[in-house]
Amino acid sequence: MITNTELEHKGNLYPSGLISFEHDQDTINFITKNGVRLQITVLRDNMLRFRYSTNGIFENDFSYAVDEEHPHGFNQLKIEDTETHVLITTEKFKCKIAKDDLRVGMYELDGRPILEDELGFHWEESFEFGGNFVKMSKTSREQENFFGLGDKPTNFNLKGKRMSLWNTDQYAYGKDTVELYKAVPFYMGLHSNLSYGIFFDNTFKTHFDFCHERRNVTSFWADGGEMNYYFIYGPQMADVLTTYTDLTGKPELPPMWALGFHQCKWSYYPESKVKEITSKFRELDFPCDAIYLDIDYMDGFRCFTWNKEYFPDPKRMVKELENDGFKTVAIIDPGIKIDLNYSIFKEGLENDYFCRRADGPYMRGKVWPGECYFPDFTNPEVREWWSGLYRELIGEIGVKGVWNDMNEPAVMEVPGKTFPFDVRHDYDGHPCSHRKAHNVYGMQMAKATYEGVKRFNFPKRPFIITRANYSGGQRYTSTWTGDNIASWEHLWLANVQIQRLCMSGMSFAGSDIGGFAEQPSGELYTRWLQLGVFHPFCRVHSSGDHGEQEPWFFGEEVLDISRKYVELRYQLLPYLYTTFYKYVAEGVPILKPLVYHDQEDVQTHYRADEFIFGNHILVCPIQEPNVQGRRMYIPRGKWYNFWNDKPVSGGREMWVDAPLDTIPVFIKEGAIIPKYPVQQYVDEKKLEQISLDIYYKLGKENSEFYEDSHDGYEYRQGIFSLRTFKLTGKTDEIILQQHKSGKYSAPYTTFKLKFHGLPFQIKKAFFENEEVPLKELQFDKDENTMIVNKDFSEIHLVG
């Protein structure tokens, strides 16, 4: 591997002056005397794309990451040609390109620097593989910090770190493992209260140095391909992240059951064991929506088959599980067992769907079934075939979700744990080696799976989860952080990794609660579950090699505490579903690290223990054993302790009590939190009333509540309900206004309002400016609750 220093001292550093510069409506081209060409495209007022070629010829413009329907267009563009620079000015910022060496600088409209090239673009030819190692170096500003890069298991702030992106099967990985399961070459920089983003859309192995080698220089480079990156300006991190998520795409809404509690193990078999587990959940009144089948459900680990000894009638079993409120999720891996009596292998062989080595033989590797061939998921014809294979599993047997694993791709007992570099791929009509296709292999498998499940599960929504992914893969799938360990360090890592994934456009993410490898103590399991119920994806998963990990395994105390928190998640499902709607509609992350929530507060720049769940709930997990509390940072503003309604003022660190049955949770003042009654699974009960928890604020605050049928696609035809609540608090009165849009009509008719933190006792109530006796509202002055019609426009309560 070529190093950062070698690139800087051996590579071609500078063009030797500009020959020509030309532009059309949105694209500016620069050609230099030594053949380097730079193309800058203005995509939005806050986003530019940069492409560099060393021979004057650009590669075919193709990207798996970029959503073909991403919004683009700008309000203002001015291009000026001066003696020394070309100046590009949009509505948001300025870009200066030096004519002598093509160094680029980004500046605010008032001239303040945002990001400037250090050496800028340089490269070195790769004599072994052809093409170039391409490199970009930038000057880091004073006190600049960095965030992003997907699932990296390291400190949340990347300052001082050096990371590579090469999807790798890392069983029982540790803190600071350089390469993990995903490649998300996107990061955000923050300095002087200005935030920007860099998306380096290059699928080769990429590298990022955040002031590790030199304390005032950041750089990113790739082992091949093109220097092709996007610059996105904020100045708020929220603006950067939503623009990036717009660019790489947003998912559709998942079915609500996918947001419930899921139970998984390697492996639950035979059928009697599966039924024993699911029956125990119902017997103990412990909510659960999904049960997972790992590789042992298959016949000899052959994909799309069933072991008839373990599961003699899978269709009946899946139906019976569904009748009891459990959706079945089945694993599918990419390796296809070499077996001429196996129909799927024969189909793939006859149609030449498997990956080949450079000189023609099929790529052959050992995975769970033994020796396997591997479909080339970068070939659209192969993806279409793979999608069709889900007809029986989804359309006939009734499995509701698919779990893609080992798709980095992972290969056992070989150097590097994956395909050799010479393996060939179609790459959607742009043939290449595995060096280029490796990081998108899992993403394209997930895409094929998504299309198959969607086709055969229609009119219901698909649910897919994948281990390996690349930027843009969030359009098709959820994800998890892979084969972690039952340790306190990995509990800390899970907290950081999910926040990082949310800051990288992949919000539908979770960890293996309790740890996959080894066995957690009851205390560790409890603390991890308390965190996991506030993650977008909530699943317990463990290896069968290390004991049991069902919630009842650890005794009555752990069972009761675990049930309490899973029930809380089910109560908060309408709040989480609304948050997911904001992610799907606007690219707003589901979890918000404190630096995203308040980047002006420098205290947040190095904090990762605390996070905001949705817009209004502050969570701080307990990450050490044998403690009864901890110190945590409360963001600026006023917050209510969820457990006792005690208000606290933020912008400071404080001690919070946290015995084993308590995780620190605070609610932002002014918030309105919708809640469901506790259910054993989504839609178990017909909803007759929804609770709204209303937290007093002196001033104004807005909240939202999104609803639809919880599955299906009617919401795309406007059959949804979006309620916007506006709360106005005064010293002796509170006003609650509601605006509703959409055509969906929920089955319930009333809200139960519960007021928290009111500084006065309610004496009068006015609805639509008419006084209503408190008795008619079933007002309980001790609980501060009342019952109102769900379609009210304005409620005015006076002390």
C-alpha positions, 0 to 999 in steps of 0.5 A: 500500500502506498503511504500518505508521505510517499504520495506527497514526496514521490507524486506529481504535485502541481500542474505547470500552469493553465492552458484554457478555462471554459464554462457553461451554465453549471460546469467549469473546465480547466486544462493545464500544460501537463495534461491535468484537467479539473472539472467543477460542477455547481450542483446546488448553492451549497454543493460543488463537485470536483473531478480531476483527470491526469491525462485530460480524459475522464472516466465514464461518469457512473456512481452507485452512491449518487441517487439519480433523482437527487435534487439539484439546481441553484439560485445564483452563480457568478464566474469571474476570471482574474489575472491569478484566479478563477472565482466561483460565487454562489448564493452560499459561498465562494470558491477560488481556483489558482491558475498556476497550480489549480489549488482550491479555496472555499470561503464564506461570502465575507471572505472567511476561509472554510476549507483550502487546499494544502498541496491540493491534488497530486497522484502517482502512477500504479505500475502494478495495477495501472491507473493512479493513486490519487490524493487530495490534501487540505489545510486544517484550521485551528481547533477544527474537528471531524465527524463521519465515516460510517461505522468506525469503532473509534472516538466519535471525533476523528481528529488525530485519526487515520482510517481506511475504507475496505469492507472487511469481515472483522469477527470480535473486532476491537476499538480502533479497528481500522477497517470494518464492514462498511465504506462510507467516504463522507465526513464533516469538518467543523471550525469557527462555527462553520461546518462543511462536508467532503464526500469522496465518491471512489469505491477503491480502497480509500484512506483518510488522515485527520491531522494524524501525520501532520497536525495542520493537514487533512488528506484523503486518497485512493488506491485507484480510480478518479479524484472525484469528490463533493464539497458541501457547505453548511454552515450548520451541520444539519445543512451539510448532512441533509444535503449529503443525504439528498445526494446519496438518497433516502429510504422509503418508510419501513413497516412499523413492525421493523421498529419493534423489538427483534430477537435473533441468535446463531441459531434458533432451530429446529422449529420446536426451539423457535416456537419455544422462544416465541411462546416464552415471549408471549407467556412473559408479556414481553413485547417482540415483533420479529424472530430471526432464522440464521444459517442453520434453517437451510439445507446444508447452508444452501441459500433459498433452501430449507432443512426439512428435518428441522423445518418440515413445513416452513410455510405453516410455521411462518403463518403460525408465527405471524398469527402470534404476532411474529414476523419471520426474518431469514438470513441469505448469504452471497456464497452459492454452494458448488453442487450440480444437484443444487438448482440455484447453483446450476442456474447461476452456472448456466447463465454465467452469473458468477464472478470470474478470475482474470484468466477465466476460472470462476472465483472459488472460496470457502464459506459456510456451505463449503466451496462456493461460487459468488454471484456478480451483484454489480451485473444488473442481469444477476441482480434481476435473477437474484431478486426473482429467487425470493419468490418462494421465500417471500411470496409463497412461504411468507417470510417478511424480512431478509438479512444479508450477511457475509457480503463484504464479501467474506471468504474464509481461510484466504489472505485478506478474507475476501476475493483476490484483486484480479476477480472481474466484475461487470460494474453495470457495464463498466467492467473492472477488477475487485479492487474497484467493486469490492466496497460496493459488492454488499450494497448491490447484493442488498439492492437486489434483495430489496428489489426481490422482497419488495416485489414479492411482499407487495403491497407491504413494505420490504425490510432488509438488513445488511452487514456490508454497505457503501454510501447510498446503500441506505436507499435499500436497507438497514444495517447493524454494526456486526460481530461485536463482543459482550464487553463494556467497551463494546457497549461504549462502541455501540453508542458511538457507532450508531451516532456515527452512522446517523451522521453518515446518512445511515440512520436505520442502524443498531448493534447486536444488543448484549454482544454477539461474541462471548456472554454478557453479565445480567448487568451488562445485558440490562445496560445495553438493552437500555441503550438499544431501545433508543437506537433506530434498529433494536435487536438482540443477537448472539452467537450460539457458541456462548450461551443463552441471551434471551431476556429471561435467561438472566433472572427475574430482576433483569427480566423485569427491567428489560420488559420495562424498557422494551415496553417504553420503546413500544410506547414511543413508537409513534414518536420514533415513527415520526422521527423516521418520517423526518429522515425519509422526507428531509434527510434529518438523522434519527439520532443527533449527537450533541455536536449536531444538536448545538455546534456553537457549544464547543463542549459538545465537540468531543462528547459522544456519551449523550445523544438526542433521540429524535428532536426532544429526548436526551439519552445518556447510557450507563457504560460502566459496571457497578455504578449507581449514577454518572456525570453527563452533559446537559445541552443548553436550554431547559430539560425535564428529567423523564423519571421525576419531571424535575427541570434542569438547566443545560450548558453544564455537566452534572451528576445523575442518579442511575441505579440498575433500573434507570438510564438517564433520560431528559425531555426538552422543554416545550416537547409534545411526545405522542405515546401508544399503549403498551402492545405485545407487537405492532398493531396487536390492539386497535388504538382507541386513544393516544397519549400526548405528554406535554412539557411546559415551556415559557415561550414557544416550541413546535412538535410533529406527529406523523401517522399512516397505516404502518405498512403499505404504500398508501402514504405515497398517495397522501393517505397519511396524517401529519399533525403539527403542534405549536405550544405557547407557554406563559406564566399562568396559561398555556396555548396548544394549537394543532394543524393537520395535513394528509388524508389518513384518519386514525381509528382513535378519536381522543387524545389524553393530554398529560402536562408536565412542569406546569407552574400553575394549577389549571382552573379554566379551559377554552376550546376554539375560544369557548370555555369548556367545564373541566369536568367534561374533559375528565380533568384530573388535577393530581395527574394533570391529565384531560381527554380531548377530541383528536381534531382540536384546533386550539386549546387554551388553559388558564391558571 
